[in-house]
Amino acid sequence: MSRIWVDFIKGENPVREVSPVIFHSWQRCQEQQLSFEKSSGSSILTPAQLRERLDAQEALIEASKDVLPFLVRYLKGKRYI
């Protein structure tokens, strides 16, 4: 896969070597000028940090439980991974 990715960023069209969903995802990333080389600066949370964030968003998480199944069905097949 890494050779195919390198070929893609060099301008070659690997549509026969990867699934169309992956290929279109790569195209969207390229159009938005996203780079795999740039880190977002994200860090891995410790269990305590994760718990703190979950606790702070408890009401939102609880409210979203009924809506998420509908959102998943809506987004299915919309070409987003």
C-alpha positions in Angstrom: 0.0 0.0 0.0 2.8 2.5 0.8 4.2 2.2 -2.8 0.7 2.9 -4.1 0.4 6.0 -1.9 3.8 7.3 -3.0 2.7 6.8 -6.6 -0.5 8.7 -5.9 1.2 11.7 -4.4 3.6 11.7 -7.3 0.6 12.3 -9.6 0.0 8.7 -10.8 -3.5 7.3 -10.8 -3.7 4.1 -8.7 -7.4 3.6 -9.1 -7.0 0.0 -10.3 -4.8 -0.9 -7.2 -7.0 0.5 -4.4 -10.7 0.5 -3.8 -12.6 3.5 -5.2 -13.6 4.6 -1.7 -9.9 4.8 -0.7 -8.9 6.5 -3.9 -11.7 9.2 -3.5 -10.7 9.7 0.1 -7.1 10.3 -1.0 -8.3 12.8 -3.6 -10.4 14.7 -1.0 -7.4 14.9 1.3 -5.2 16.2 -1.5 -7.9 18.8 -2.5 -8.0 20.0 1.0 -4.2 20.2 1.1 -4.0 17.7 4.0 -0.6 16.0 4.4 0.3 12.8 6.0 3.7 14.3 6.9 2.2 17.0 9.1 1.2 15.9 12.6 -1.9 17.4 14.1 -0.1 17.8 17.4 -2.5 15.4 19.0 -1.4 13.5 22.0 -2.6 10.3 23.6 -4.7 10.9 26.7 -4.0 9.2 29.9 -6.9 7.2 31.4 -7.4 10.0 33.9 -7.5 12.7 31.2 -10.0 10.6 29.1 -12.2 10.1 32.2 -12.2 13.8 32.9 -13.2 14.7 29.4 -15.9 12.1 29.3 -17.3 13.3 32.6 -17.3 16.9 31.3 -19.3 15.9 28.3 -21.6 13.4 30.0 -24.8 15.3 29.2 -23.9 15.6 25.5 -22.9 11.9 25.3 -26.2 10.9 26.9 -28.3 13.1 24.6 -26.6 11.8 21.5 -27.2 8.1 22.1 -30.7 8.3 20.6 -29.5 10.3 17.5 -26.3 8.5 16.6 -28.0 5.4 15.0 -29.9 7.7 12.6 -26.8 9.7 11.8 -24.9 6.4 11.0 -27.7 5.3 8.6 -27.7 8.8 7.0 -24.0 8.9 6.4 -23.8 5.3 5.1 -22.9 5.4 1.5 -22.0 9.1 1.4 -18.4 8.4 0.4 -16.9 9.3 3.8 -14.8 6.8 5.7 
